[in-house]
Amino acid sequence: MSGTTQGKMQLSGRGLICVRGGREVFSGLDFAAAAGEAVSVVGRNGAGKTSLLRLIAGLLVPAAGTIVLDGGDGELTLPEQCHYLGHRDALKPALSVTENLTFWADFLGGERADPAETLATVGLDHATHLPAGFLSAGQRRRLSLARLLTVRRPVWLLDEPTNALDVAGQDMFGGLMRQHLSRGGMIVAATHAPLGIESRELRIGGVA
């Protein structure tokens, strides 16, 4: 898809039941996110915040219920229109910063931005040839965030996205999220900390 998405786009889930390891994580869950909107998924440890993101991303299959993206690209599946950013940074330590980003761009496919520009945007233009294994935790997070910009997708699924980011990094990412929403994108983020942008709260119950 292009960097601009349709204003009528809406992501919704109805009657979702998630079962993992024989345990029902949550049941009867409904949610909705509209174009230009951020949803913060909150709840206790074990409540199913990460599981919900993985269901939307197609990494888990719901035991019941449906997840639909209305107004998206009809030629693509929902997972193909999502970026899933887990709480761990999926990087290859022996590859350079640029090589890691290029790998992910090739893997994800579709229209891409210039990796050099996105690395500059996240403040890593000085470290493009450095092996990812040499990066600090905050720099690794910035490199992961660069994936969101290199291959544009309308739905961002973010699991504790500000982990390891310093104040400057959090401010930078807040600006990137606001820009994404202004283009008609949407964000669903599992977080224990404030997201740093205006968002609607979705609370998931459960036991730790």
Backbone bond lengths (Angstrom), bond angles and torsions (degrees), N, CA, C in turn:
res aa  C-N    CA-C-N  psi(-1)  N-CA   C-N-CA  omega(-1)  CA-C   N-CA-C  phi
1 M - - - 1.463 - - 1.513 110.17 -
2 S 1.272 116.81 159.54 1.459 120.57 176.90 1.506 109.10 -77.92
3 G 1.346 116.21 174.77 1.451 120.33 -178.66 1.504 113.56 -69.52
4 T 1.333 118.94 -16.90 1.452 122.75 179.54 1.512 109.14 -103.81
5 T 1.313 117.60 129.80 1.447 121.86 -177.67 1.512 110.37 -110.12
6 Q 1.327 115.53 168.46 1.447 120.82 -176.67 1.519 111.05 -76.63
7 G 1.340 116.30 138.25 1.446 121.33 -178.09 1.520 113.75 -66.51
8 K 1.354 118.71 -20.90 1.452 122.14 -177.54 1.530 112.21 -90.95
9 M 1.294 117.61 4.79 1.452 120.25 -178.45 1.525 111.00 -64.81
10 Q 1.351 115.97 137.93 1.458 120.43 175.76 1.520 109.52 -146.63
11 L 1.324 115.03 134.55 1.451 123.08 176.03 1.521 107.86 -104.68
12 S 1.329 117.08 130.85 1.460 118.68 -177.89 1.523 110.74 -145.57
13 G 1.315 114.80 150.22 1.455 122.64 174.39 1.510 109.10 -128.70
14 R 1.324 116.21 142.16 1.461 120.60 -177.85 1.526 109.92 -134.05
15 G 1.328 115.67 129.25 1.447 121.62 173.50 1.512 115.09 59.56
16 L 1.320 116.82 36.58 1.458 120.24 -174.05 1.533 111.74 -74.14
17 I 1.316 114.75 134.35 1.458 122.17 171.88 1.524 107.13 -123.39
18 C 1.323 116.14 128.82 1.462 121.58 179.55 1.524 108.70 -118.56
19 V 1.325 115.54 125.91 1.456 121.98 177.59 1.525 107.95 -123.39
20 R 1.328 116.29 126.52 1.471 121.30 178.44 1.522 108.85 -133.38
21 G 1.324 116.17 130.98 1.453 120.64 -179.99 1.516 113.63 58.76
22 G 1.339 116.16 31.84 1.455 120.74 -179.27 1.511 114.49 78.77
23 R 1.343 117.36 2.11 1.468 121.39 -179.55 1.516 109.88 -110.49
24 E 1.313 116.61 132.62 1.463 120.61 175.71 1.526 108.68 -75.64
25 V 1.327 115.73 115.10 1.461 121.20 -177.34 1.523 110.49 -80.11
26 F 1.329 116.10 -46.97 1.468 120.83 173.10 1.522 108.14 -154.12
27 S 1.333 115.60 162.15 1.467 120.42 179.38 1.519 109.49 -146.03
28 G 1.338 115.12 154.66 1.458 121.10 177.50 1.512 113.83 62.18
29 L 1.328 117.19 30.64 1.468 120.42 -175.90 1.523 110.82 -86.49
30 D 1.327 115.97 128.54 1.462 123.00 173.12 1.522 108.56 -116.17
31 F 1.330 116.82 144.24 1.462 120.24 174.28 1.528 108.70 -153.21
32 A 1.310 115.71 162.50 1.462 121.21 175.73 1.514 108.81 -153.46
33 A 1.332 115.37 144.76 1.464 122.12 174.40 1.518 107.34 -140.90
34 A 1.310 116.43 130.26 1.460 121.86 -178.72 1.522 110.42 -101.77
35 A 1.310 115.66 163.76 1.452 120.91 176.48 1.526 109.70 -55.18
36 G 1.325 116.23 134.78 1.449 121.16 179.97 1.511 114.58 81.41
37 E 1.338 116.95 10.46 1.464 120.82 -175.20 1.527 111.12 -119.76
38 A 1.328 115.24 144.33 1.460 122.19 173.30 1.527 108.85 -112.26
39 V 1.333 115.43 137.23 1.462 121.78 177.62 1.520 108.24 -120.09
40 S 1.321 116.90 124.33 1.463 122.46 176.37 1.521 108.80 -95.69
41 V 1.330 116.89 118.09 1.457 121.66 178.50 1.522 107.73 -91.97
42 V 1.314 116.91 117.98 1.460 121.61 -175.36 1.523 109.79 -124.85
43 G 1.324 116.12 157.23 1.451 121.69 179.64 1.516 110.06 159.93
44 R 1.311 115.86 172.29 1.464 121.26 -178.56 1.521 110.43 -69.81
45 N 1.324 115.40 162.96 1.461 119.97 173.61 1.522 109.46 -57.46
46 G 1.329 116.25 133.45 1.453 120.86 -179.22 1.506 114.56 87.13
47 A 1.331 117.33 -0.04 1.459 119.87 -178.21 1.523 112.61 -74.55
48 G 1.344 117.55 -19.77 1.465 119.78 177.65 1.515 114.99 111.75
49 K 1.325 117.57 18.14 1.468 119.97 -179.13 1.528 111.32 -61.79
50 T 1.325 116.24 -51.38 1.457 120.33 178.93 1.522 110.85 -65.35
51 S 1.321 116.94 -38.41 1.468 120.46 179.44 1.524 111.05 -60.12
52 L 1.324 117.40 -39.86 1.464 120.15 178.30 1.525 110.69 -61.52
53 L 1.324 116.88 -45.44 1.465 119.55 179.00 1.522 110.65 -60.77
54 R 1.328 116.65 -40.65 1.465 120.70 -178.46 1.523 111.56 -70.16
55 L 1.318 117.83 -30.80 1.459 120.71 173.27 1.525 110.71 -64.22
56 I 1.324 116.56 -46.39 1.465 120.37 -179.93 1.523 110.75 -62.92
57 A 1.338 115.98 -39.08 1.466 121.06 -177.93 1.523 112.91 -75.05
58 G 1.335 117.37 -7.60 1.452 120.04 -179.43 1.515 113.97 82.86
59 L 1.334 117.03 11.59 1.463 121.18 179.78 1.526 111.71 -86.15
60 L 1.328 116.55 -18.20 1.459 123.04 172.54 1.522 108.00 -129.20
61 V 1.324 116.06 155.29 1.467 121.39 178.32 1.524 108.21 -108.99
62 P 1.343 118.10 127.55 1.463 118.71 179.65 1.523 111.46 -66.92
63 A 1.330 115.82 145.17 1.463 120.10 174.93 1.519 110.35 -69.59
64 A 1.326 116.52 -26.25 1.460 122.39 176.46 1.525 108.03 -161.78
65 G 1.323 115.82 161.21 1.456 120.96 178.24 1.513 112.70 98.48
66 T 1.323 115.33 175.04 1.460 121.64 -176.55 1.522 110.89 -134.09
67 I 1.339 115.51 150.68 1.466 122.73 173.39 1.519 106.78 -129.00
68 V 1.324 116.90 126.92 1.459 121.62 -173.17 1.523 109.50 -134.80
69 L 1.338 116.01 140.03 1.459 121.89 170.89 1.519 107.65 -111.31
70 D 1.327 116.53 107.13 1.461 121.92 177.69 1.519 109.66 -89.62
71 G 1.320 116.47 138.34 1.456 120.72 177.07 1.506 114.56 84.31
72 G 1.329 117.32 7.41 1.459 120.68 177.87 1.517 111.45 -86.12
73 D 1.311 116.29 -164.13 1.449 122.70 177.55 1.521 108.84 -79.99
74 G 1.332 116.86 112.85 1.456 121.48 -176.27 1.512 114.37 -65.33
75 E 1.329 117.33 -15.71 1.461 120.70 -179.59 1.522 112.66 -89.77
76 L 1.336 116.56 -4.82 1.459 121.31 -178.40 1.519 110.68 -118.40
77 T 1.322 116.19 148.45 1.459 120.02 173.43 1.522 109.57 -74.39
78 L 1.332 115.95 166.50 1.467 119.47 176.49 1.530 111.55 -58.65
79 P 1.351 119.82 -48.58 1.469 118.50 178.84 1.525 113.65 -57.67
80 E 1.331 117.25 -31.54 1.464 120.16 179.24 1.521 112.20 -72.56
81 Q 1.330 116.97 -10.21 1.457 120.94 178.28 1.523 111.73 -109.36
82 C 1.338 115.84 10.30 1.459 121.77 -178.62 1.521 111.39 -116.71
83 H 1.312 115.62 146.19 1.458 123.09 163.26 1.519 106.78 -105.43
84 Y 1.338 116.83 123.63 1.462 120.18 174.23 1.520 108.22 -107.95
85 L 1.315 115.65 116.68 1.456 121.74 178.35 1.517 108.12 -112.24
86 G 1.339 116.59 103.41 1.450 121.30 -178.05 1.516 112.39 -73.63
87 H 1.327 115.54 172.33 1.468 118.44 -178.97 1.526 110.99 -74.87
88 R 1.341 117.40 -13.10 1.458 120.97 172.36 1.521 109.28 -104.75
89 D 1.320 116.21 144.86 1.462 121.18 -178.02 1.530 109.30 -86.58
90 A 1.318 116.01 116.85 1.464 121.51 -178.17 1.529 109.50 -84.68
91 L 1.333 115.64 83.85 1.462 121.30 -176.92 1.526 109.74 -125.38
92 K 1.325 115.38 150.65 1.459 121.89 174.89 1.534 107.48 -97.09
93 P 1.333 117.80 111.50 1.470 120.85 -170.77 1.515 114.65 -62.57
94 A 1.332 118.45 -28.27 1.466 119.89 -177.93 1.520 112.74 -81.07
95 L 1.326 117.54 -17.50 1.462 120.81 179.21 1.521 109.95 -85.72
96 S 1.313 115.42 150.49 1.462 120.17 178.41 1.528 110.06 -70.25
97 V 1.312 115.23 169.32 1.457 121.14 177.10 1.527 110.11 -55.59
98 T 1.333 117.30 -49.96 1.462 120.93 -179.76 1.523 111.33 -63.86
99 E 1.328 117.61 -40.94 1.461 120.61 -179.24 1.522 111.55 -65.17
100 N 1.330 117.33 -38.18 1.458 119.99 176.06 1.523 111.10 -61.64
101 L 1.307 116.35 -45.60 1.458 119.95 -178.19 1.529 110.85 -66.80
102 T 1.321 117.15 -40.14 1.461 121.24 178.35 1.524 110.96 -64.56
103 F 1.338 116.02 -39.57 1.467 119.90 176.70 1.521 110.83 -57.26
104 W 1.338 116.57 -48.22 1.455 119.66 -178.36 1.523 111.84 -67.11
105 A 1.329 117.38 -36.22 1.464 120.32 178.34 1.527 110.41 -64.57
106 D 1.336 116.72 -41.55 1.467 120.55 177.41 1.526 110.97 -65.56
107 F 1.336 116.41 -40.51 1.460 121.11 -178.49 1.528 111.31 -66.36
108 L 1.324 116.63 -42.91 1.458 120.87 -176.62 1.518 112.27 -75.66
109 G 1.349 116.87 -33.61 1.458 121.28 178.98 1.520 112.34 72.86
110 G 1.315 115.42 -177.56 1.463 120.99 179.40 1.513 112.50 83.72
111 E 1.310 114.25 -176.07 1.461 121.17 179.84 1.520 109.85 -64.70
112 R 1.327 115.74 137.14 1.470 118.46 -177.98 1.522 111.53 -130.82
113 A 1.311 114.86 153.93 1.463 121.48 173.97 1.527 108.54 -90.20
114 D 1.310 116.77 169.95 1.460 122.15 178.99 1.530 108.67 -69.27
115 P 1.345 118.07 118.94 1.466 119.47 -179.87 1.521 113.49 -55.92
116 A 1.330 117.40 -35.47 1.460 120.00 179.92 1.528 110.85 -62.26
117 E 1.328 116.53 -38.54 1.459 120.13 179.71 1.527 111.06 -68.99
118 T 1.333 116.57 -41.91 1.468 118.02 -179.06 1.522 111.58 -68.97
119 L 1.332 117.33 -34.43 1.460 119.48 176.54 1.525 111.15 -66.21
120 A 1.328 116.28 -35.89 1.463 119.49 175.70 1.528 110.84 -65.95
121 T 1.326 115.77 -38.31 1.457 120.39 -179.29 1.527 111.69 -62.10
122 V 1.336 116.49 -37.60 1.472 119.60 -178.92 1.523 112.44 -93.16
123 G 1.331 116.65 7.42 1.460 120.47 174.20 1.508 115.48 80.25
124 L 1.342 117.26 29.38 1.461 120.52 179.56 1.527 112.67 -118.91
125 D 1.316 117.35 17.39 1.468 120.07 -178.27 1.530 112.16 -65.93
126 H 1.339 116.84 -18.83 1.463 120.68 179.34 1.528 112.09 -85.06
127 A 1.344 117.07 -7.74 1.462 120.59 -172.33 1.523 112.39 -124.65
128 T 1.319 118.11 23.40 1.464 121.31 -171.72 1.529 113.23 -60.87
129 H 1.350 117.99 -33.60 1.466 120.93 -176.71 1.532 112.49 -98.57
130 L 1.316 117.05 3.51 1.463 121.15 -179.00 1.530 109.98 -79.73
131 P 1.334 119.43 133.74 1.466 120.17 175.10 1.522 111.03 -58.65
132 A 1.322 116.36 140.27 1.466 120.05 -176.95 1.524 111.86 -60.63
133 G 1.336 116.90 -26.47 1.451 120.45 178.98 1.516 113.37 -65.66
134 F 1.332 117.31 -16.51 1.456 121.74 179.85 1.532 112.50 -91.35
135 L 1.325 117.25 -5.60 1.459 120.30 -175.16 1.526 111.39 -78.23
136 S 1.318 116.00 151.03 1.457 120.94 171.21 1.524 108.89 -72.65
137 A 1.335 116.37 168.90 1.462 120.34 179.22 1.530 111.08 -59.97
138 G 1.324 116.83 -40.82 1.451 120.29 179.19 1.525 112.38 -66.24
139 Q 1.335 116.55 -38.79 1.459 120.10 178.01 1.518 111.18 -67.76
140 R 1.321 117.43 -37.43 1.468 119.89 176.85 1.523 110.34 -62.29
141 R 1.330 115.64 -39.39 1.462 118.50 178.60 1.523 110.55 -65.35
142 R 1.311 117.34 -40.67 1.465 120.53 177.99 1.525 110.88 -61.25
143 L 1.344 116.69 -39.21 1.460 119.81 178.20 1.528 111.04 -64.74
144 S 1.319 116.67 -39.46 1.464 119.67 176.10 1.521 111.38 -62.65
145 L 1.325 116.61 -40.54 1.460 120.58 178.80 1.524 111.69 -63.73
146 A 1.323 116.60 -30.74 1.465 119.97 179.86 1.523 111.78 -61.39
147 R 1.340 117.60 -27.01 1.468 120.63 176.98 1.521 111.21 -59.48
148 L 1.337 116.06 -36.94 1.458 120.42 -177.98 1.519 111.66 -62.64
149 L 1.325 115.86 -28.71 1.463 120.86 -176.01 1.521 112.33 -93.58
150 T 1.333 116.68 -29.10 1.462 120.21 -175.28 1.517 111.30 -71.76
151 V 1.329 117.42 -43.27 1.460 122.28 175.20 1.521 107.35 -116.67
152 R 1.324 117.09 112.50 1.458 120.81 -173.44 1.525 110.54 -81.49
153 R 1.323 114.86 126.22 1.453 122.31 174.24 1.518 108.34 -135.16
154 P 1.342 118.56 145.92 1.465 120.03 -171.19 1.519 115.11 -72.98
155 V 1.341 117.84 -26.31 1.462 120.54 -174.55 1.526 109.33 -110.42
156 W 1.336 115.68 119.87 1.461 120.92 175.73 1.528 108.44 -104.31
157 L 1.337 116.10 121.81 1.459 123.14 176.10 1.521 107.30 -109.36
158 L 1.307 116.80 110.86 1.461 122.05 -168.36 1.518 110.74 -120.33
159 D 1.341 116.03 124.68 1.460 121.44 179.35 1.530 108.95 -107.44
160 E 1.335 116.00 108.74 1.466 122.55 -176.36 1.535 110.38 47.14
161 P 1.334 117.16 59.96 1.470 120.60 -170.21 1.514 115.60 -66.48
162 T 1.336 118.14 -23.93 1.464 119.45 -176.82 1.521 113.00 -93.57
163 N 1.333 118.05 5.37 1.465 120.98 177.37 1.522 110.36 -53.78
164 A 1.319 116.57 133.08 1.471 125.34 175.28 1.519 113.71 74.39
165 L 1.327 118.43 -5.17 1.462 119.72 178.77 1.529 110.52 -82.17
166 D 1.347 116.08 136.76 1.454 119.92 174.09 1.530 109.04 -78.20
167 V 1.311 116.78 -178.78 1.471 120.66 -176.03 1.525 110.66 -59.44
168 A 1.345 116.77 -42.67 1.468 119.73 179.49 1.521 110.59 -63.72
169 G 1.334 116.74 -40.00 1.459 120.47 178.80 1.513 112.00 -65.83
170 Q 1.332 116.97 -39.29 1.460 120.41 177.79 1.517 111.05 -65.18
171 D 1.330 116.85 -40.26 1.469 120.16 177.43 1.531 110.39 -63.99
172 M 1.340 116.55 -42.94 1.456 121.09 178.45 1.524 110.78 -59.42
173 F 1.342 115.86 -46.73 1.457 119.38 -177.46 1.521 111.39 -68.50
174 G 1.328 116.75 -34.89 1.456 119.18 175.42 1.517 111.53 -58.24
175 G 1.335 116.23 -41.12 1.460 120.09 177.35 1.519 112.05 -64.68
176 L 1.331 117.29 -39.16 1.467 120.96 178.85 1.523 111.16 -65.83
177 M 1.342 116.67 -39.87 1.466 119.68 178.54 1.528 110.70 -65.88
178 R 1.314 117.58 -42.48 1.463 119.79 179.21 1.523 111.05 -63.70
179 Q 1.322 116.68 -38.62 1.464 120.37 177.71 1.526 110.76 -64.10
180 H 1.330 116.80 -42.80 1.464 120.98 178.60 1.529 110.72 -60.43
181 L 1.322 116.70 -44.22 1.461 120.18 179.68 1.521 111.53 -66.53
182 S 1.331 117.14 -35.97 1.466 120.15 -179.45 1.518 111.85 -65.99
183 R 1.329 116.82 -21.29 1.468 121.70 177.67 1.528 112.06 -88.24
184 G 1.324 116.89 3.20 1.456 120.30 -179.78 1.501 113.97 93.65
185 G 1.334 117.22 8.28 1.460 120.09 175.75 1.510 111.00 -77.22
186 M 1.321 115.88 176.91 1.465 120.50 177.48 1.516 109.16 -139.10
187 I 1.328 115.31 157.50 1.459 122.49 -177.47 1.515 109.14 -133.18
188 V 1.326 115.97 131.53 1.461 121.95 169.48 1.524 105.40 -122.05
189 A 1.323 116.56 116.63 1.465 120.79 -172.43 1.513 111.10 -126.93
190 A 1.330 115.87 128.74 1.461 121.70 171.70 1.519 107.40 -89.52
191 T 1.321 116.67 124.37 1.457 118.33 -173.33 1.527 111.81 -154.33
192 H 1.338 115.06 145.19 1.452 121.16 170.80 1.525 110.79 -95.90
193 A 1.336 115.77 -20.09 1.462 121.47 -176.89 1.526 109.63 -108.99
194 P 1.338 118.20 159.24 1.462 120.14 176.25 1.530 110.86 -54.69
195 L 1.322 116.17 138.25 1.459 121.30 -176.07 1.527 111.78 -72.73
196 G 1.319 116.72 -23.60 1.464 119.91 178.83 1.513 113.67 92.74
197 I 1.339 116.57 0.67 1.463 121.40 175.56 1.525 107.41 -137.90
198 E 1.307 116.63 167.00 1.456 120.76 176.36 1.527 108.96 -65.94
199 S 1.319 116.75 130.22 1.461 120.10 -178.80 1.517 110.01 -150.03
200 R 1.322 114.27 159.29 1.467 120.93 174.74 1.523 107.98 -98.81
201 E 1.320 116.41 138.31 1.459 121.20 -174.24 1.524 111.15 -91.09
202 L 1.342 115.29 132.96 1.439 122.58 170.70 1.530 107.33 -118.11
203 R 1.329 116.20 112.21 1.469 119.91 -176.50 1.520 109.68 -97.88
204 I 1.329 114.58 129.18 1.456 121.66 177.25 1.515 108.75 -109.01
205 G 1.326 117.00 128.86 1.455 120.71 178.94 1.517 110.01 -84.63
206 G 1.322 116.62 173.37 1.457 120.70 179.58 1.500 110.90 147.33
207 V 1.288 115.43 173.14 1.458 120.85 179.26 1.510 109.91 -108.63
208 A 1.306 116.08 153.09 1.452 120.85 -179.07 1.522 110.44 -74.48
